[in-house]
Amino acid sequence: MPDRLRDAVTDLLLGGRCVGCAAPGRVLCRTCATGLPAGAHPSWPSPAPPGLAPPFAAASYDGLVRAMVVGHKERRLLALGEPLGALLADAVHAARVPAGPVVLVPVPSRAAVVRARGHDHTHVLVEHAARLLRSGGADVVALRMLRPRRGVVDQAGLGAVERRANLDGSLCCPAEAVHRLRARRPRARLVVCDDVITTGATAREAQRALEVIGLEVVAIAAVAATRRRWPDPGAAGHSDSSGLRLSPSPNTL
């Protein structure tokens, strides 16, 4: 069956439409998929939380990419997990982690949020990214390492300082997660992964929870970053990583 006819049948039966252009059929049409960004950039928040590992994102959080993130997270458009995971893989690759085992650590959502959504949005994206990077020859796995503590309020509407205060001490790394890591990748470098970088407070708290028990976090990777927080390429000593692909070089992912 031709793609156009298949998409028309999908729209007739399920009411499916592209999140980008509203064309009937797939949740992401071929035209919109082709227009997604390639490569990733350093994406420092401004101001950046002190001690934040170098952050990278594949896109600005607006337009099509924002619609994809929201559609996957809130509307359970699960078919978007693969293209979003590819963008996250671009961000991990742009971090240029030295050769060797790498563990992608998803920023966790609260259990109540996961139940309400019906899926663990960020973990799904991280699994897709790890799978794609492995297909390019990299030694990469995704591991749940972090657990939320109680007492964190909704971040919506909070400024950078308020977010940091709200998240301070909000994550921990249970002993069983450390044992799992040591069994699978005892000398791995860790990359904290999230869907969106805003103020950097969430990523910094995840980094803190891992580093406080002696684990090495070398970078932050995200699908997207809020546009107003993107620095000029080369800010903070980092070069523009746009145009990088998923074929690992001999020395990097």
TITOR-495046 format. One record per residue (C-alpha): residue in one letter; x, y, z. Coordinates in steps of 0.2 Angstrom, whole numbers, padded with zeros to 4 digits, always signed. Layout:
AXYZ ...
END
This chain:
M+0000+0000+0000 P+0007+0017-0005 D+0012+0028+0010 R-0001+0042+0006 L-0015+0029+0005 R-0009+0021+0021 D-0009+0038+0030 A-0026+0041+0023 V-0033+0025+0030 T-0024+0028+0047 D-0033+0045+0048 L-0049+0038+0043 L-0048+0024+0056 L-0039+0032+0070 G-0040+0051+0067 G-0021+0052+0066 R-0013+0068+0061 C+0005+0075+0060 V+0010+0085+0076 G+0020+0097+0065 C+0008+0101+0050 A-0008+0092+0054 A-0007+0082+0038 P-0018+0066+0040 G-0010+0050+0044 R+0006+0047+0054 V+0010+0057+0070 L+0026+0064+0061 C+0025+0065+0042 R+0040+0062+0031 T+0041+0080+0027 C+0042+0086+0045 A+0053+0072+0049 T+0065+0077+0036 G+0065+0095+0043 L+0071+0090+0060 P+0088+0097+0065 A+0104+0087+0063 G+0118+0087+0076 A+0117+0096+0093 H+0124+0112+0101 P+0131+0117+0118 S+0116+0123+0128 W+0121+0132+0143 P+0107+0140+0154 S+0109+0158+0159 P+0113+0159+0173 A+0120+0141+0174 P+0119+0132+0190 P+0137+0132+0198 G+0146+0116+0193 L+0134+0110+0179 A+0142+0098+0168 P+0143+0103+0149 P+0125+0103+0143 F+0120+0099+0125 A+0104+0099+0116 A+0098+0095+0098 A+0085+0109+0096 S+0077+0124+0103 Y+0061+0120+0113 D+0048+0127+0101 G+0039+0124+0085 L+0039+0106+0079 V+0051+0099+0092 R+0040+0106+0106 A+0025+0098+0099 M+0034+0082+0098 V+0040+0082+0116 V+0022+0087+0122 G+0014+0075+0111 H+0025+0060+0117 K+0024+0066+0135 E+0006+0071+0138 R-0004+0063+0124 R+0005+0046+0123 L+0009+0048+0105 L+0022+0034+0107 A+0027+0033+0089 L+0037+0050+0092 G+0048+0041+0104 E+0060+0035+0091 P+0063+0052+0082 L+0064+0061+0099 G+0077+0047+0104 A+0087+0051+0088 L+0088+0069+0093 L+0094+0064+0111 A+0107+0053+0103 D+0113+0068+0093 A+0115+0077+0109 V+0125+0063+0118 H+0136+0061+0102 A+0139+0080+0102 A+0146+0079+0120 R+0161+0069+0113 V+0163+0058+0128 P+0180+0049+0127 A+0180+0031+0121 G+0174+0018+0133 P+0158+0012+0141 V+0145+0026+0144 V+0129+0025+0154 L+0114+0036+0150 V+0105+0041+0166 P+0087+0047+0163 V+0081+0061+0175 P+0066+0052+0184 S+0048+0058+0185 R+0038+0056+0201 A+0029+0039+0202 A+0012+0048+0202 V+0017+0057+0186 V+0022+0041+0177 R+0006+0033+0182 A-0005+0048+0176 R+0004+0048+0159 G+0004+0029+0157 H+0023+0028+0153 D+0040+0034+0158 H+0043+0047+0145 T+0061+0051+0148 H+0067+0034+0150 V+0059+0029+0134 L+0068+0042+0125 V+0085+0037+0133 E+0082+0019+0128 H+0079+0024+0110 A+0095+0035+0111 A+0106+0021+0118 R+0100+0008+0105 L+0104+0020+0091 L+0121+0024+0098 R+0125+0006+0100 S+0120+0003+0082 G+0134+0015+0077 G+0147+0004+0087 A+0147+0014+0104 D+0147+0005+0120 V+0132+0013+0128 V+0118+0008+0139 A+0103+0016+0148 L+0101+0013+0166 R+0089+0020+0179 M+0100+0026+0193 L+0090+0040+0201 R+0074+0041+0212 P+0064+0056+0217 R+0062+0060+0235 R+0046+0067+0242 G+0042+0086+0244 V+0045+0092+0227 V+0032+0104+0220 D+0027+0107+0202 Q+0040+0117+0193 A+0028+0127+0182 G+0030+0145+0185 L+0045+0144+0196 G+0061+0155+0192 A+0079+0149+0191 V+0082+0152+0210 E+0066+0145+0215 R+0068+0129+0205 R+0085+0126+0212 A+0078+0128+0230 N+0064+0116+0226 L+0075+0103+0219 D+0089+0104+0231 G+0091+0086+0238 S+0076+0080+0228 L+0085+0065+0220 C+0095+0051+0227 C+0104+0036+0220 P+0099+0020+0229 A+0112+0007+0233 E+0104-0006+0221 A+0106+0006+0207 V+0125+0007+0211 H+0126-0012+0212 R+0118-0013+0195 L+0130-0001+0187 R+0145-0009+0194 A+0139-0026+0188 R+0136-0020+0170 R+0148-0005+0168 P+0161-0003+0182 R+0171+0010+0174 A+0158+0019+0164 R+0156+0038+0162 L+0139+0045+0165 V+0128+0056+0154 V+0113+0064+0163 C+0098+0064+0150 D+0082+0074+0150 D+0069+0080+0137 V+0071+0099+0139 I+0085+0110+0147 T+0077+0126+0155 T+0086+0133+0170 G+0097+0118+0172 A+0092+0115+0190 T+0085+0098+0187 A+0100+0092+0177 R+0111+0099+0191 E+0102+0090+0205 A+0103+0074+0195 Q+0122+0077+0193 R+0124+0080+0212 A+0115+0065+0217 L+0127+0054+0206 E+0142+0063+0211 V+0139+0063+0229 I+0142+0044+0229 G+0158+0045+0218 L+0151+0043+0201 E+0158+0053+0186 V+0145+0064+0176 V+0154+0070+0161 A+0139+0079+0152 I+0121+0083+0151 A+0111+0079+0135 A+0093+0084+0131 V+0082+0084+0116 A+0079+0102+0117 A+0083+0118+0126 T+0073+0134+0129 R+0079+0146+0115 R+0082+0161+0126 R+0095+0151+0136 W+0106+0146+0121 P+0123+0154+0121 D+0133+0158+0106 P+0143+0143+0100 G+0159+0142+0109 A+0153+0150+0125 A+0161+0143+0140 G+0175+0136+0130 H+0164+0124+0120 S+0164+0123+0101 D+0149+0122+0089 S+0145+0104+0087 S+0131+0106+0074 G+0132+0094+0059 L+0139+0079+0069 R+0131+0062+0065 L+0130+0046+0074 S+0145+0037+0066 P+0157+0036+0081 S+0175+0042+0078 P+0189+0031+0085 N+0190+0042+0100 T+0173+0048+0104 L+0155+0042+0104 
END
